[in-house]
């Protein structure tokens, strides 16, 4: 009996401890931060009534009936910017020459705010947050003067706080370097007449400065607006393989940044402004303090890109940069260290490219609403993971983001 | 009683059919829509594609091979008994072959263009890649071949870079002398007589071109890229490797050919020695025209689909632009020809896909 009582008391203690542990465990489980979601996100649509922002939680898809979350915006978006602190928030900016933007809550699937740049300017379609998430930097152009600038917005109320020089005309994509304060900006260098900008169909935009176009890559201190470094294609050493005239007609437009700060640049060439038929490289790499390194071979592949690249993404783990050409229906890849061509993948009208969160894949998107997974090391597609979203038309840029809902929402 | 019921059912069916037909007619009368739903079924679209493949694309592949074989035969005849008559026959056969190529040019996909790095078509037409004129390269190569003593056999030509092969190399070899680039037939014939290696060059180039022609034919008809399946089968079953719908593939390819002619100013840069450039342009325009109109052996044609979908004004616009191209060809007006190329190129980007409810892709343009 005593033993029994002893045992009972001991069991009771163990039981109590177990219950306490269970309760603690349950409590921890109850208040554990929700699992991060990996979202593939892009502007989409093929006509004004369908323009919007769509995203896909690829790890929680119905394999038989994959669906995307689609939020109408009623303007054609271009790039997105992901808030690095409030990770459930993104901004989508209008394609040039639009002046609208929206902030979206990805947990609540709703637009939190609409804002615009000042009426005398328009967005160039890209932006990025400051490291603390308090500011949004946007590429903008003044409608009358054509002067390029970086708009600075307060992300709490979307008031424009000011702007800084982009140090070139037609700034396009901009990103924050790993140091957390340096902006790298691709100034496209193309100028447009005000009349040209009035066209409803932007394909009719015709640059009016082809003879004098001047594209550059600028590094700017986002705290002071100071130009830290600027490079041009025409400064590439020993450019004998390509005529200086041809290189001067390449517009630096899209960028991505490796974990170590190396920048990959995607370009578009103004063929009408080049007298000869020279094939002009469409991709380059850059490190601070050095000249741009052209990714110029193999020539037959570059010729098939039709003078046009649409997006670029770096896979730092694999050491590979991927570029897309919707005009050539191709994604092409180069090794970051050697600059050697690594491979390609064919996909009709492919423009979006991003790297999966585990860095295992490049992911391609196209205007037919398709997603393709390309292994980052073998550059072979995994056909089992093909996805197609009926009725969606992925636009230029695909982003892959990790978002964690606020704890209070769990 | 039963008969009465049957008559009533039949009357109802006729009434329903009339209403349905009326609805279709009303739908078809609207010519201002863009990319909304169309009445032509997938089966009709598939039949139209099958007609395009079997009545035009595969025959164009066959004609190219046939003309290539005729060139080989003609070269053998000329080389056996060189004469001005045989030279002119050989030159005319080159013209026939070039025309067959330009009829095939709108279909630059599948076996013609199945490798990103070294697509087969560039071995036929080096200019098509990016508009680089390799005439100087070809002349230097012919000179090297004539002056050398190495064997000009099949292995030698198989190892040659694409810039030194194809229609251009044959044109230079057949239409001018390597010394002083003279075009007088007597001078050219005399050179062939004095330099037997020149015949080996022509025969080697023609045989190598046949390798490409065989590759095209085998890919379309029998085995595409070692899949064990004909590209025709893959295309018509919508089983293209990258998932592109076949109608998208076809329309994009024709549009790219038109864009190529204009952007690379082909009319002023190709077939200059033979003086055949306008004939080649006509061959391409004829092919595109027939693709749209159909061969007439049945009702399956792109224009018919567009009309059935209510886009008769778009059909008229496309026909106007094709007529403009023909006028420009007849008057040898390169400027007007380029203008109409641009218009027809635009038709293949917008009016035709819209009328067929086909998505070619988004408008990714310079500045995006």
Interface residues (C-beta under 8 A of the other chain):
Chain A: X46 X47 X78 X95 X96 X125 X170 X188 X190 X192 X201 X202 X203 X205 X207 X251 X268 X270 X271 X277 X279 X298 X300 X301 X303 X304 X308 X310 X326 X327 X329 X330 X344 X346 X347 X348 X349 X351 X366 X367 X368 X370 X386 X388 X393 X395 X396
Chain B: X34 X35 X116 X117 X118 X119 X122 X129 X130 X131 X132 X133 X241 X242 X243 X244 X248 X249 X252 X263 X264 X359 X360 X361 X362 X363 X364 X365 X366 X367 X368
